[in-house]
Amino acid sequence: MESIRRKISRSWSGSNFLSLYFTRFHNRYFRKNQKKASTMKTIEGLNNLQLAKNKKIKYIAPIRFVGKTTISCDIAIGGYTYIRSGIIKSCNNIGNYCSIGPNIRIGENNHPLDWLSTSGITYGKSRFMFYEPFKKNHQVHEDCKVNRKSMTSIKGPVLIEHDVWIGSDCKIMRGVTIGTGAVIAAGAVVTKNVEPYAIVAGIPAKVIKYRFEKDIIDELIELKWWNYDITSTGINFSDIRNSINQIKKLKKENKLKKLDSFISITKN
């Protein structure tokens, strides 16, 4: 079909990946041709995804969009990651084996706290352009434009590493890095970086405890098990020390399979 063009490109790591380019008719196309379009079986819930125009998702199969998810940025999503629902405004990466709960908001902007007003009208025009008097007469001081741009550029996109669990109704502010293995309790507002394997909760989110002792955390970070497909290994996941030993053994014997290459989706 003309609305779908396939081409082979190169991924970040140099491996081949498939680019699927969607026109404005892609949702209708997949609803009508879901069985045919899903033959690769790499992604589930594509109809739940609302991807902003000219934005790209690179993902490692498989991933799931369980409920309505709006993404308005370029993003990479790792294998065996699912998103229940929410809005992702600014996030350049969600790692492998991540569990993202419902009603999450990732990459929220901050407002200026030390200006006359926190209102968006102090630095931009877009929010009220529908109102004719505002559209005709509104003026933004050049210093406000420069200072606002400087403010937002300091806090870049969110980075979510591997094996992260984010509970329902969480907000992750711009510029935050969520370390591998971290857990974000339901309803938390994360304003600062979260260390690997930390469990955080509250508004603003603070560390409650860590999932494991430091020696185990160090071993897990060195092992980097999340780069592999562990679903068919028969590992006893409920025993952390046993899991580490089994993965070490499988790695030594070259019996662990790395996750697949990136696949890419772009909405034109």
HELIX and SHEET records of a PDB file:
HELIX    1   1 HIS A   26  LYS A   32  1                                   7    
HELIX    2   2 GLN A   34  ALA A   37  1                                   4    
HELIX    3   3 LEU A   46  ASN A   48  5                                   3    
HELIX    4   4 GLY A  120  THR A  122  5                                   3    
HELIX    5   5 SER A  126  PHE A  128  5                                   3    
HELIX    6   6 GLU A  132  ASN A  137  1                                   6    
HELIX    7   7 GLU A  142  ILE A  154  1                                  13    
HELIX    8   8 LYS A  214  LEU A  223  1                                  10    
HELIX    9   9 TRP A  225  ASN A  227  5                                   3    
HELIX   10  10 ILE A  240  LYS A  252  1                                  13    
SHEET    1   A 8 ARG A   5  ARG A  10  0                                        
SHEET    2   A 8 ASN A  16  PHE A  22 -1                                        
SHEET    3   A 8 PHE A 262  LYS A 267  1                                        
SHEET    4   A 8 LYS A  56  ILE A  60 -1                                        
SHEET    5   A 8 ILE A  75  ILE A  77  1                                        
SHEET    6   A 8 CYS A  91  ILE A  94  1                                        
SHEET    7   A 8 VAL A 158  ILE A 160  1                                        
SHEET    8   A 8 THR A 177  ILE A 178  1                                        
SHEET    1   B 8 ILE A  43  GLU A  44  0                                        
SHEET    2   B 8 ILE A  63  PHE A  65  1                                        
SHEET    3   B 8 THR A  81  ILE A  83  1                                        
SHEET    4   B 8 SER A  99  ILE A 100  1                                        
SHEET    5   B 8 TRP A 165  ILE A 166  1                                        
SHEET    6   B 8 VAL A 183  ILE A 184  1                                        
SHEET    7   B 8 ALA A 198  ALA A 201  1                                        
SHEET    8   B 8 LYS A 206  TYR A 210 -1                                        
SHEET    1   C 6 LEU A  49  LEU A  51  0                                        
SHEET    2   C 6 THR A  69  ILE A  71  1                                        
SHEET    3   C 6 GLY A  86  ILE A  88  1                                        
SHEET    4   C 6 ILE A 104  GLU A 108  1                                        
SHEET    5   C 6 LYS A 171  MET A 173  1                                        
SHEET    6   C 6 VAL A 189  VAL A 190  1                                        
SHEET    1   D 2 TYR A 228  ASP A 229  0                                        
SHEET    2   D 2 LYS A 257  LYS A 258 -1                                        
END                                                                             
